[in-house]
Amino acid sequence: MVFLKAFSFTDSFTQTQIYSYMTYRFCKNAFTLAEVLITLGIIGVVAAMTLPSLGGKYQKVSTATQLKKFYSIMQQAIKAEEAQNGPLEYWMPACGTEDDCFEKWYLEHLDKHIKSVNKRTNPSSTLRYDVTFSDGSGFVAYVTRDSSMIHFLYCTNFKYCGSEKFDGVKTFLFDICKLNGKYQFVTSLCITHGKSREKLLDECLKGNSDNADVYSQGRRHACTHLIEYDGWQIKDDYPWFQAKQPEK
């Protein structure tokens, strides 16, 4: 700008000379092509290293939030029904192998307290019932043959739901069972409550609630309660991937 103020086009400097001078000054202060490519390469490497970590962290936070929300929904539904019909133990289903029994029980006692977008009898078994929520999550539920427990297999996206599937990543186990002499809705199983964090961590890693010597793949009973135990957080040492059975 100083240069332009000092000389006008009527002076001895021509337009072409001024343009050439300005182009020279711009090029002198700009990055070279090699420098630009190197910079872009560095940015790409940093992004490749950072984005997976950020994505994994987001998934953990999102999953923990969904689990806490589902737990709250079920707790509130049961409390609302207890206010009308007394303690849960008085209206637990007694189905055995009766077809559609659990569906009828759910529709009578819980459905009116829970907002869902889809409900149906499970295609693979009339003893199971499927429920889907507006956020895409949902669950498959059924009562055990002895009517002592109701299993809720919650999925962060209903497409991940499956029979006896709770992998601790996309599908998680909740239960209605008897804890401290009272039927209640809990994370995981009643038998996981009261265990130390170290024990929960080990059981979540191996999926060994069925048998301590067998790592039951995709059946990680303790994972949901571990997340609740940690204040509805999936911490850094959470076993996102299940351990493989060691060879003997």
C-alpha positions in Angstrom: 0.0 0.0 0.0 2.9 2.3 0.7 4.3 1.6 -2.7 1.0 2.4 -4.4 0.7 5.7 -2.5 4.2 6.7 -3.4 3.7 6.2 -7.1 0.9 6.7 -9.5 0.4 5.1 -12.9 1.5 8.5 -14.5 4.9 8.2 -12.9 7.8 6.4 -14.5 6.6 3.0 -13.2 4.3 1.2 -15.5 1.3 -1.0 -14.6 3.2 -4.1 -15.6 6.1 -3.2 -13.3 3.8 -2.6 -10.3 2.0 -5.9 -11.0 5.3 -7.7 -11.2 6.5 -6.2 -7.9 3.3 -7.1 -6.0 3.3 -10.7 -7.4 7.0 -11.0 -6.3 6.1 -9.8 -2.7 3.1 -12.2 -2.5 5.1 -15.2 -3.7 8.0 -14.4 -1.4 5.8 -14.4 1.7 3.6 -17.4 0.7 4.1 -21.2 1.4 5.7 -23.2 -1.4 3.8 -26.2 -2.8 6.1 -28.6 -0.9 5.5 -26.8 2.4 1.7 -27.0 1.8 1.8 -30.7 1.0 4.0 -31.5 4.1 1.6 -29.5 6.3 -1.5 -31.3 4.9 0.4 -34.6 5.5 1.0 -33.8 9.1 -2.6 -32.8 9.6 -3.7 -36.1 8.1 -1.5 -38.1 10.4 -2.7 -36.3 13.5 -6.4 -36.7 12.4 -5.8 -40.4 11.8 -4.4 -40.8 15.3 -7.0 -38.6 17.0 -10.4 -39.4 15.4 -10.6 -43.1 16.3 -9.9 -42.2 19.9 -12.6 -39.4 19.9 -15.0 -41.8 18.1 -14.4 -44.5 20.7 -14.9 -42.0 23.6 -18.2 -40.7 22.0 -19.5 -44.3 21.6 -18.8 -45.1 25.3 -20.4 -41.9 26.5 -23.4 -42.5 24.2 -23.8 -46.1 25.3 -23.6 -45.3 29.0 -26.2 -42.6 28.6 -28.6 -44.9 26.8 -28.2 -47.6 29.5 -28.9 -45.1 32.3 -32.0 -43.8 30.4 -33.4 -47.3 29.9 -32.8 -48.1 33.5 -34.7 -45.0 34.5 -37.6 -45.7 32.2 -38.0 -49.2 33.6 -37.7 -48.1 37.2 -40.3 -45.4 36.7 -42.7 -47.8 34.9 -42.5 -50.4 37.7 -42.9 -47.8 40.4 -46.0 -46.4 38.6 -47.5 -49.9 38.4 -46.7 -50.7 42.0 -48.6 -47.5 43.0 -51.7 -49.1 41.3 -51.2 -52.8 42.1 -48.9 -53.1 45.1 -45.4 -54.5 45.2 -44.0 -56.2 42.1 -44.0 -59.7 43.8 -47.8 -59.6 43.7 -48.0 -59.2 39.9 -45.0 -61.1 38.6 -46.0 -63.3 35.7 -46.4 -67.1 36.1 -46.1 -68.3 32.5 -44.2 -71.5 32.3 -44.4 -72.5 28.7 -47.7 -70.8 28.0 -47.6 -69.0 24.6 -48.2 -65.2 24.6 -48.3 -65.2 28.5 -45.4 -62.7 28.9 -46.8 -60.5 26.1 -50.1 -60.2 27.9 -48.4 -59.5 31.2 -46.2 -56.8 29.6 -49.2 -55.1 27.9 -51.3 -55.2 31.1 -48.7 -53.9 33.6 -45.8 -52.1 31.9 -46.8 -50.9 28.4 -49.1 -48.2 29.6 -46.1 -46.6 31.5 -43.6 -46.9 28.6 -43.5 -44.9 25.4 -42.5 -47.1 22.5 -42.9 -47.0 18.7 -43.2 -50.7 18.0 -44.2 -53.9 20.0 -44.4 -57.4 18.8 -44.2 -61.1 19.7 -40.6 -62.2 19.0 -40.5 -64.0 15.6 -38.4 -66.8 17.0 -40.4 -67.5 20.1 -43.9 -66.7 21.4 -42.5 -66.7 24.9 -40.4 -63.5 24.1 -41.6 -60.0 23.5 -39.9 -57.2 21.5 -40.1 -53.5 22.2 -38.5 -50.6 20.2 -38.1 -47.0 21.3 -38.1 -43.8 19.2 -34.3 -43.5 19.4 -33.9 -46.8 17.7 -33.0 -48.8 20.8 -35.1 -51.5 22.2 -35.2 -54.8 24.0 -36.2 -58.5 23.9 -37.7 -59.7 27.1 -39.0 -63.0 28.6 -39.8 -64.6 31.9 -37.9 -67.7 33.0 -39.8 -71.0 33.1 -39.9 -71.0 36.9 -41.2 -67.4 36.8 -38.4 -66.3 39.2 -36.8 -63.8 36.8 -37.6 -61.6 33.8 -34.6 -61.0 31.5 -34.4 -57.8 29.5 -31.9 -57.9 26.7 -31.4 -54.2 25.9 -29.9 -53.1 22.6 -28.5 -49.7 21.8 -30.0 -50.2 18.3 -32.7 -52.8 18.0 -31.1 -54.4 14.9 -28.4 -55.7 17.3 -31.0 -57.5 19.5 -30.9 -61.3 19.5 -31.8 -64.3 21.5 -29.6 -64.6 24.6 -27.3 -61.9 23.3 -25.7 -59.4 25.7 -22.2 -58.7 24.5 -21.4 -55.7 26.7 -20.9 -53.5 23.7 -24.2 -53.1 21.8 -26.4 -55.4 23.9 -26.8 -55.5 27.6 -28.5 -57.5 30.3 -31.1 -56.2 32.8 -33.3 -58.2 35.0 -36.3 -58.3 37.3 -35.3 -60.6 40.1 -35.4 -60.9 43.9 -32.7 -58.9 45.6 -32.6 -58.5 49.4 -35.9 -60.2 49.7 -37.7 -57.9 47.2 -38.4 -58.2 43.5 -36.9 -55.3 41.6 -35.5 -54.1 38.3 -31.7 -54.4 38.3 -28.7 -54.1 36.0 -27.2 -57.5 35.0 -28.4 -60.2 37.4 -29.2 -60.1 41.1 -26.3 -62.4 41.8 -23.8 -59.7 40.4 -24.9 -57.2 43.0 -22.7 -57.0 46.1 -19.6 -58.1 44.2 -16.4 -56.1 44.2 -15.5 -54.0 41.2 -12.5 -56.3 40.6 -14.8 -59.3 40.4 -17.3 -57.4 38.1 -14.4 -56.4 35.8 -13.2 -60.0 35.6 -16.7 -61.4 34.9 -17.4 -58.7 32.3 -14.0 -59.4 30.6 -14.6 -63.2 30.4 -18.3 -63.6 30.3 -18.1 -66.3 32.9 -21.2 -66.0 35.1 -22.6 -69.3 33.7 -19.4 -71.2 34.4 -16.1 -69.9 35.7 -14.2 -72.2 33.4 -16.0 -71.2 30.3 -15.9 -67.8 28.6 -19.5 -67.7 27.3 -19.1 -65.6 24.1 -21.6 -62.9 23.8 -23.1 -63.6 27.2 -21.4 -61.1 29.5 -23.7 -61.0 32.5 -21.8 -58.5 34.7 -21.0 -55.7 32.2 -24.2 -53.7 32.7 -23.8 -53.7 36.5 -20.1 -52.7 36.2 -21.1 -49.6 34.2 -23.7 -48.8 36.8 -21.2 -49.4 39.6 -18.9 -46.9 37.9 -21.6 -44.2 38.1 -23.0 -44.9 34.6 -19.6 -44.5 33.0 -17.6 -46.7 30.7 -14.1 -46.2 32.1 -10.8 -46.7 30.4 -10.3 -50.2 31.9 -13.7 -51.4 30.8 -13.2 -54.6 28.7 -14.7 -53.3 25.4 -13.6 -56.6 23.8 -14.3 -59.9 25.4 -11.4 -62.1 26.3 -10.9 -65.3 24.4 -11.0 -68.7 26.1 -7.3 -69.7 26.8 -6.2 -72.9 25.2 -5.6 -75.8 27.6 
